[in-house]
């Protein structure tokens, strides 16, 4: 378990899955040969053979008044996923969450940066033959642009399954608040539009007592995209826009004390962006 402190706020990482290699399906340009040249990525984000290290995890934000979980990973018991290894998981995520001090009933806000498979899975759990909200005392926040897009997109079977088992049940339960991409969740936590990966993608900004952090979501999947911002994800809705978003955010944060916490970054998971020639790197 990793925890970071930003003023009066803590952010805690709850790991679901970690992997080495096998990331070319999401970052096709990140070959081993190309990545081996990015020496600063070792050892946290790449092994000696140029295989990328990636993680699927949730991040719990504890403020003086709120307990927010950002992105809810893959979830147990899900079916009809595009990757067979993501079907019918039986992992200890909820146990690990509780052992970290955050039993699911204590969460008051669920924030989905976007509605892809690995960000909504634990929105629901399988109980007595139906999908029910995992966090019964929480409001589930989703960007209205994001929700409306995926609600109307019924031509991709695996995405339909994701929406129907991990998004629709919490909406039907009356727990969803559709919000603007710049929504202020509480005094310390607000949303930042970082579109391109999906139509309504957001990152999560934290500001407390003069300190700042940014939880990325998937506008960046891996630190290699700091070295090569044009390495767009195969899952990006608009690759040109996602590249513009990366360049803009990297340029804005480079050289500042803002802590960047990667939603899929393994190892150290967090660091500071600095300029590196014409590109950028992450200092941990």
C-alpha positions in Angstrom: 0.0 0.0 0.0 1.3 3.5 -0.9 0.1 6.7 0.5 0.8 10.3 -0.4 0.0 13.5 1.6 -1.0 16.7 0.0 -1.6 19.3 2.7 -4.5 18.0 4.8 -5.4 15.3 2.2 -4.1 11.8 1.9 -4.2 9.6 -1.3 -4.0 5.8 -0.9 -3.4 3.3 -3.6 -5.4 0.1 -3.6 -3.9 -2.4 -6.0 -6.0 -4.8 -8.0 -3.6 -6.1 -10.8 0.0 -5.4 -11.7 1.8 -6.7 -14.8 5.1 -6.6 -16.7 5.0 -6.7 -20.5 1.9 -7.4 -22.5 1.2 -3.6 -22.9 1.6 -3.3 -26.7 -2.1 -3.8 -27.2 -2.7 -0.5 -25.5 0.5 1.3 -26.5 1.5 -0.1 -29.9 4.4 2.3 -30.5 6.1 1.4 -27.2 8.3 -1.4 -28.5 11.0 -2.8 -26.3 13.7 -1.3 -28.5 12.2 2.1 -28.3 11.5 1.9 -24.6 15.0 0.7 -23.7 16.3 4.1 -24.8 14.3 5.8 -22.1 16.7 4.9 -19.3 15.0 7.0 -16.6 12.0 4.6 -16.6 14.0 1.9 -14.8 13.3 0.3 -12.3 9.9 1.6 -11.5 8.2 1.7 -14.9 10.2 -0.7 -17.0 12.5 -3.7 -16.6 16.0 -4.2 -18.0 14.5 -5.8 -21.2 12.3 -2.8 -22.0 9.1 -4.4 -20.9 6.7 -1.9 -19.4 5.3 -2.2 -15.9 1.7 -1.3 -15.5 -0.9 -1.4 -12.7 -4.7 -1.3 -12.3 -5.5 0.3 -9.0 -7.9 2.6 -7.3 -7.0 5.8 -5.4 -8.8 6.8 -2.2 -8.7 10.5 -1.4 -9.3 11.3 2.3 -10.0 14.9 2.9 -11.1 16.5 6.2 -14.7 16.0 5.2 -14.9 13.4 2.4 -13.8 9.9 1.5 -13.5 9.6 -2.3 -12.5 6.6 -4.4 -11.2 7.4 -7.8 -11.8 4.7 -10.5 -12.9 1.3 -9.4 -10.7 -1.1 -11.4 -12.0 -4.3 -13.1 -14.2 -5.9 -10.4 -15.0 -9.5 -9.6 -17.4 -11.8 -11.4 -17.6 -9.7 -14.6 -18.1 -11.4 -17.9 -17.9 -10.6 -21.7 -14.6 -8.6 -21.3 -12.4 -8.1 -24.4 -9.4 -9.6 -22.5 -10.1 -13.1 -21.3 -7.9 -12.7 -18.3 -10.3 -9.9 -17.1 -13.3 -12.3 -17.0 -14.6 -13.7 -13.7 -11.9 -12.3 -11.5 -12.0 -13.4 -7.8 -9.6 -10.9 -6.3 -9.3 -9.5 -2.7 -9.9 -5.9 -3.7 -12.7 -5.2 -1.1 -10.7 -6.9 1.6 -7.6 -4.9 0.8 -9.7 -1.7 0.7 -11.1 -2.4 4.2 -7.7 -3.4 5.6 -6.3 -0.1 4.4 -9.0 1.6 6.6 -11.7 2.2 4.0 -14.5 -0.3 4.3 -16.8 0.1 1.3 -19.7 1.4 3.4 -17.5 4.3 4.5 -16.9 5.7 1.0 -19.1 8.7 0.3 -18.0 9.5 -3.3 -17.1 7.4 -6.3 -15.4 9.4 -9.0 -15.1 7.7 -12.4 -12.5 9.6 -14.6 -14.2 7.8 -17.6 -16.3 4.7 -18.2 -13.8 2.2 -19.6 -13.7 -1.4 -18.3 -10.8 -1.0 -15.8 -12.3 2.2 -14.2 -15.8 1.1 -13.3 -15.7 -2.6 -12.4 -16.1 -2.3 -8.6 -18.9 0.2 -9.1 -21.1 -2.9 -8.6 -20.8 -6.4 -7.1 -22.7 -9.6 -7.7 -25.2 -10.4 -4.9 -28.1 -12.9 -5.0 -28.1 -13.0 -8.8 -27.9 -9.3 -9.6 -25.5 -6.4 -9.8 -25.8 -4.1 -6.8 -23.9 -0.9 -5.9 -20.7 -1.8 -4.1 -20.6 1.5 -2.3 -24.2 2.0 -1.1 -23.6 5.2 0.8 -21.8 7.0 -2.0 -22.8 9.3 -4.8 -21.2 8.1 -8.0 -19.9 11.1 -10.0 -19.6 10.8 -13.8 -19.1 13.5 -16.4 -22.4 14.0 -18.3 -20.6 14.0 -21.6 -19.0 10.7 -20.8 -22.2 9.1 -19.5 -24.3 10.2 -22.5 -21.8 9.0 -25.0 -21.6 5.5 -23.6 -25.2 5.2 -22.8 -26.0 5.8 -26.5 -23.2 3.6 -27.9 -24.7 0.1 -28.3 -22.6 -1.1 -31.3 -19.6 -2.4 -29.3 -20.7 -5.6 -27.5 -18.0 -5.6 -24.7 -18.7 -1.9 -24.0 -22.4 -2.6 -23.8 -21.6 -5.3 -21.2 -19.5 -2.9 -19.2 -22.2 -0.2 -19.2 -24.9 -2.7 -18.3 -23.2 -4.4 -15.4 -21.1 -1.6 -14.0 -22.8 1.7 -14.8 -26.5 1.2 -15.4 -27.1 -0.5 -12.0 -25.9 2.4 -10.0 -27.7 4.9 -12.2 -30.9 2.9 -11.8 -30.4 2.9 -8.1 -30.5 6.7 -8.1 -26.9 7.0 -7.0 -25.4 8.8 -10.0 -24.7 12.5 -10.3 -23.9 13.7 -13.8 -21.5 16.6 -13.5 -19.5 19.0 -15.6 -15.9 18.2 -16.5 -14.8 21.1 -14.2 -16.9 20.1 -11.3 -15.7 21.0 -7.7 -16.2 17.9 -5.5 -15.2 19.6 -2.3 -12.9 22.4 -1.1 -9.8 20.4 -1.9 -10.8 18.3 -4.9 -12.0 19.3 -8.3 -12.2 17.8 -11.8 -10.0 18.9 -14.8 -11.1 18.2 -18.3 -8.5 16.1 -20.1 -10.4 14.9 -23.1 -9.2 12.8 -26.0 -9.0 9.3 -24.5 -12.7 9.5 -24.2 -15.2 12.3 -25.0 -15.7 13.3 -21.3 -12.5 12.2 -19.7 -11.4 14.0 -16.6 -8.4 14.1 -14.3 -8.7 14.8 -10.5 -6.9 17.9 -9.0 -6.1 18.1 -5.3 -5.2 21.4 -3.7 -4.6 21.8 0.1 -2.5 24.0 2.2 -0.5 25.3 -0.7 0.3 21.8 -2.1 -1.1 20.3 -5.3 -1.5 16.9 -7.0 -3.1 15.5 -10.1 -4.6 12.0 -10.5 -4.2 11.4 -14.2 -6.9 9.0 -15.3 -6.0 7.7 -18.8 -4.9 10.8 -20.6 -1.6 9.1 -20.0 -1.3 5.4 -19.5 2.4 5.1 -18.9 5.4 7.4 -18.2 6.8 6.5 -21.6 4.3 8.9 -23.0 6.1 11.7 -21.3 9.1 10.9 -23.5 6.9 10.5 -26.5 3.6 12.4 -26.1 2.5 11.4 -29.6 2.4 7.7 -28.5 -1.3 7.6 -28.4 -3.2 4.7 -26.8 -5.1 2.3 -29.1 -8.1 2.9 -26.9 -8.0 6.7 -27.4 -11.3 8.1 -28.8 -9.4 10.9 -30.6 -5.7 10.4 -30.9 -4.9 13.9 -32.1 -6.8 15.4 -29.2 -5.3 13.0 -26.6 -1.8 14.0 -27.9 -2.7 17.7 -27.6 -4.0 17.1 -24.1 -0.8 15.4 -23.0 1.4 18.1 -24.4 -0.7 20.8 -22.8 -0.8 19.2 -19.3 2.9 18.1 -19.4 3.9 21.7 -20.4 1.8 23.2 -17.7 3.1 21.0 -14.9 6.7 20.7 -15.9 9.0 22.2 -13.3 6.2 22.7 -10.8 5.9 21.0 -7.4 2.6 19.4 -8.4 2.6 15.7 -7.6 1.4 13.6 -10.5 -0.2 10.3 -9.5 -0.6 7.9 -12.4 -3.8 5.8 -12.6 -1.8 3.0 -14.3 1.7 3.8 -13.1 3.4 0.9 -11.3 6.3 1.0 -8.9 6.6 4.5 -7.4 3.3 5.5 -9.1 3.8 9.2 -8.5 6.4 11.8 -9.2 7.1 15.3 -10.7 7.2 16.2 -14.4 10.3 17.9 -15.6 11.5 19.0 -19.0 13.9 16.6 -20.8 15.1 18.2 -24.0 12.1 18.5 -26.3 10.1 16.1 -24.2 9.5 15.3 -20.5 10.3 12.8 -17.8 9.0 11.8 -14.4 11.2 12.3 -11.4 10.3 10.0 -8.4 
